[in-house]
Every structure is written in C-alpha cells, then in structure tokens.
Amino acid sequence: MTRADKSLNLYLVFKDIFLMTVATIIIASAVFFFLYPTQASVSSIVGLAIILSHVIDLSVAQITMILNVVLLIIGFTLFGKEFGAKTIYTSVLLPVVLGIYEKVFPNYKSITGDSILDITAYILLVSFGAAILFNDNASSGGLDIVAKILNRYLHIELGRAMSIAGICVALSSVFVSNSKIVVLSLIGTYFNGIVLDYFIFGQNIRRRVCIISDKKDEIKNFIVNEMNCGATIYKAVGAYNGESRDELISIVTKHDYQILINFIAKTDPSAFVTVYTVSEVYDTHRHQRFNVPRKSSEK
C-alpha cells in the first residue's frame, strides 16, 4: 500500500469517526433536551430506558448503556462480524453523551413547556442524526439489533420489524405513564418513521423515466447532450401484436424530470411514458450510493 493510499484510508477513518460523533451528539441532544422532559418512549432503546428508570434506581444513560451492551453481546453471538466497530462506537457513545448531559444539566426542564412541541422537535432532530448515520453506513444500535433478530428468526422484513419493536416500546409506557404519554409515544413512533424516511430518501428522490417513442433518437440526444444525463436503451416486445420497440430509460432529478417531460410532450405527444419514483441506487463498482425504484405511476 502506497503512502497516498494510507493517507486516504486514514482520512476516511477520521471522516467516519467525525460523522458518527456528530450524528450521535445530535441524537443524544434530541433525546435529552426534548424526549427526557416528556417521559415518552418513542421507538428507541432510550425510550425503553426512560420507562425502566421509573422502576430501576439508575439514570436513563446508565440503563441505556446496559441495554446497548446486552444487545451488542446478543448481536455478536447471533450475527458475528455483521456487527462491526461502527455499531459498537455509536452504541457506547450515545449513553456516554447522555451521561454528560445528565451531569451538566442535573435539573433540566423542557425548553418549550409543551410535550407536543418537545416530541416534534425530538423527531426532527433524531431523524436528522439517524440519517447522517445511515448515509455513513452506520446505525445507533439498539432497536436495529432487535429488528435483525426478528428478521432472522421470525422472518419479518427489517422495516416492519423496526416498526413492531418501536410500537412495543411505545406501548410499554402504559405501565408507568398516563394515557396522554402513551398516545404521544405511539404517535411519535409513527411520525418518527415518516420523518426518518424523508431525511434518508426524500432529499435524493429521482425519477426513472421509461419512454417508448417514434422519435427516440431526438429524445435520447436531448437527454445525453442537453441535460447531460445518462440513458439506456432496451428492447421491448408488445404482448398483443409481438411488435419489437426500443424503450429508452433515464434516471433524472425532480427538476430535470419536468424539463424532460415538457420536451417529450412537445417532441412526440403520442409517446408512451412510464415513471417510477426512485429512492436509491448503489454503484458497486464506484462504491457510491444513488437511487433505487420504490413505486410506480403512469402518465
């Protein structure tokens, strides 16, 4: 390995550590300053720790550390190397930061004085921090490990497993809190998933445009030369008459999509266009994340 390669690897390691540290501090801040005052349990291990703190004489940070360590041990036992250094780092750092906040602000009360505003602020901040971790191929551990266990042994898909784990945590608040907190926990868990999806996928939404047109070459030249986008041509065969046609496919941004649709409407009003919403594409050769098809609509 050359000196340049070593320098690059060192830079990437420090970049990962920096991003994970910033993201974890954001998550810890959201938890301490907005979730703690409400005593709600919104889809997280910290939420479960808040509930347990009512019956165990330990701080939320201490209980979170214990739960994360136990889950890490279970994760390593069941999944081995699948749980790497990033998961260990964030799982340990989160309760450490919470513990620091508990020492620095021992009698902290809500900034807003309103539990609904606190939950809203918590969801926005924690989703932003979690999105940073996601885009760095990391996670904060906790319920992610529970979801992986449900996925492997009960064959529940990961997204649904996360939702089930989060709802169970939210419902467990019924044993120590009033009905308002229970409802807040459930609503917060639901909207947390929606906002997290937006932060992770919403900013990079693109369109996969599939075009069948007699003026394919004109449209292709416009995409490649005018829009500076890529395009792929596939052979498509009609099921009714067996006629072979070329299908032109391009993935474009939301802004470029409107430009492309306007050009197609002007160039060939009879063109058949199918549009897919795209959330992520991963180029395994370049090790870069882009977009993947999620749902479709037709024009």
FENZI-V15614 format. One record per helix or strand of 2 or more residues. SS is the DSSP state (hx for helix, st for strand). FROM is the first residue (numbers start at 1). TO is the last residue. If there is no record, write none. Layout:
((SS;FROM;TO) (SS;FROM;TO))
This chain:
((hx;3;38) (hx;45;52) (hx;60;82) (hx;85;104) (hx;115;135) (hx;143;154) (hx;158;175) (hx;179;204) (st;206;212) (hx;216;226) (st;232;237) (st;244;253) (hx;254;267) (st;272;278) (st;282;283) (st;288;289) (st;293;298))
